[in-house]
Amino acid sequence: MHTNLYKTGWFTHADCHLHEMGLGHPECPERLDAIERSIATSGLRDLLQHREAPLANVDDLTLAHSTHLVGRLQDCSESLLDPQEGSRTRYAQIDPDTAMNKSSWSAVLRSVGATLAATDAVMSGDLDNAFCAVRPPGHHATKDQSMGFCLINHVATAAKYALERHGLSRVAIVDFDVHHGNGTEDIVAGDDRILMVGFYQHPFYPYGGARYQAPNLVNVPVPAHTRGDVVRQLVETQWMPRLHEHRPELILISAGFDAHREDDLGQMGLVEADYVWMTHRLMEVARLYSQGRIVSSLEGGYNLSALGRSVEAHVRALAGA
């Protein structure tokens, strides 16, 4: 019988399954099904504290985003909910990769609601850490623009929320998705209260790589086919010194699993053991400065088998199971 060392929350909501962007789109509801299957068959489900993600307050979205963007997405949602007589439109196209259906706005509010509720729970000591099994993802959404499968940036919103609503002085965001978290970078660049560390395949979507040279950003480009040993080395040499220097009171993870070697949307070579290793290193930092507080939220990961296994490995590490 496995026992946990940590009280780990599992935040999700059925609304996150209902957002979809059309047949054949890689960012599909089946991603959550694959994760839930893996958690169930691994025996991990019974070790987690299951919580239903609440709807975020729309005002909280403006901690990270312009009122213009929030209003535009709401307008798109309204147009889909109340189609004009004879209209057969199922999707509002936001950018070439990104669309909304009539359920997308509630999925967005649940995704942000999950990260904010998880932040509340770890701040109160109710949970030690948490994983948010939510979609759509968020880390490409900039202050003013939805893009790259992402509508609203839930991790960046949670960082601002922790600072503004919980009165923290220092938060860290860690992004290990294969794609550069350009939206998060756009929102937090120059805010010295937030340290953002990440790696990303370059050159790759979003083209151009890091756009800001702000001192609070440590986003490390790596070439295609980079394997786990190289990533571990850059974590040790580039992330860890800055994390120790920053002494974050909360660590937020943009947990994308598309740097896995089986994922066709990226060309990197990570495996489950690499995600476990990174999780353990971040937990060490959290134990030193953050009372163990970590909130991890799903971003990318499109090979369903690899995604399920990787999330299970990551969450098992968080739970200390």
Secondary structure as UniProt FT lines:
FT   STRAND          8..12
FT   HELIX           15..18
FT   TURN            23..24
FT   HELIX           30..41
FT   TURN            42..43
FT   HELIX           45..47
FT   STRAND          49..52
FT   HELIX           58..61
FT   TURN            62..64
FT   HELIX           67..81
FT   TURN            85..86
FT   STRAND          92..95
FT   TURN            96..97
FT   STRAND          98..100
FT   TURN            102..103
FT   HELIX           104..124
FT   STRAND          129..132
FT   TURN            139..140
FT   TURN            148..149
FT   HELIX           154..166
FT   STRAND          171..175
FT   HELIX           182..188
FT   TURN            189..190
FT   TURN            192..193
FT   STRAND          194..201
FT   TURN            207..208
FT   TURN            215..216
FT   STRAND          217..222
FT   TURN            224..225
FT   HELIX           228..234
FT   HELIX           235..239
FT   HELIX           240..246
FT   STRAND          251..255
FT   TURN            258..259
FT   TURN            261..262
FT   TURN            264..265
FT   STRAND          269..270
FT   HELIX           272..289
FT   TURN            291..292
FT   STRAND          294..298
FT   HELIX           304..319
//
